[in-house]
Amino acid sequence: MGFDTLLIRVADYTGDGVLDTEKIHIVGESFKSPLSWIYDLRSNGQVIYHHEGSYDLKSDSFFFDPRYVGKCSDYYSCKSKFFF
């Protein structure tokens, strides 16, 4: 089963008094595998910031080191803290 999570927050990120929408879509084969994400910040229907990224197998292994993220004890807690 795949990992597919969409998180959405609405707030006035730009400080103009209008609510903006922040979205991050995280996908992967499973939470145990490297993940990819797409981040968008929209204001008044316009994309004002967009970023796509991923962790390949090499960089995903950093989650085994609690010092990489800080204040976590194992792969799952470090990866969860980093993404969420």
N, C-alpha and C positions, 0 to 999 in steps of 0.2 A: 504494500500500500504506500502511496506517495505522501509527501508532506506538502501541504498547500494551505497557507494562511494569509489572510488579508486583514490588516489592521487599519482602521480609519479613526482619525481624530479631527474634531472641528473646533477651531479657536481663531482668535484674531492674531495670527502670527505676524502679519505685516504692520500692525498698529494703526490701521486706517479706519477702524470702527466697523469693518465688514468681516463676517466670519469666513475664514479660509478652510480648505480641506487638505489634510495631510494623509497620504496613503502609503503604506508599505506592503508589498506583496512578496512573500517569501515562499520559495518552492525548492523541492529536492526529492530524491528518491525516497528518503526517510530522514528522520531527525538525526540518525546515526551517520548519514552521508553528508558530503559538502552541500551547502545551500547557495542559491542565487536569489537576488532580490531586485525589485524595481521600486524606487521611491519617487513620489510626485507630491509637490505642494502647489495647490491651485488657489488662485484668488480671482474673484469675479469671472469665473469660467476659463481663465487663462492659466496655463502652466507657467509658474514663475521659477520653479526649480525641479529638475529631473535628474536622477542618477540611477544607474544600473551597476550592479556589482555581483561578485560571486567569490566563494572560497573554494579553491580547488583542493585536491587531496592533500597536497603539501601544506598549504596554509591552514586547512581544517585541523591538522594535527596539533596546532598551537593550543587548541582548547583542552588538551591533556595537561597543559602546564598552568596551574592555578595563578601564577604570576602574570600570565598574558592578559587576563581580564581583571584580576584582583578580587579578593574576598569571595572566592568560590573554591570548592573542594574537589571536584571531579569534572570529567568531560561534559556531562549533561548539564550540571549546574553552571559551568563556565559558558557553555554555548548558549544556554537559556538567558543568562545574565547579559551576554553580549547582544543578542538579538531582541530581547524583550525587556 
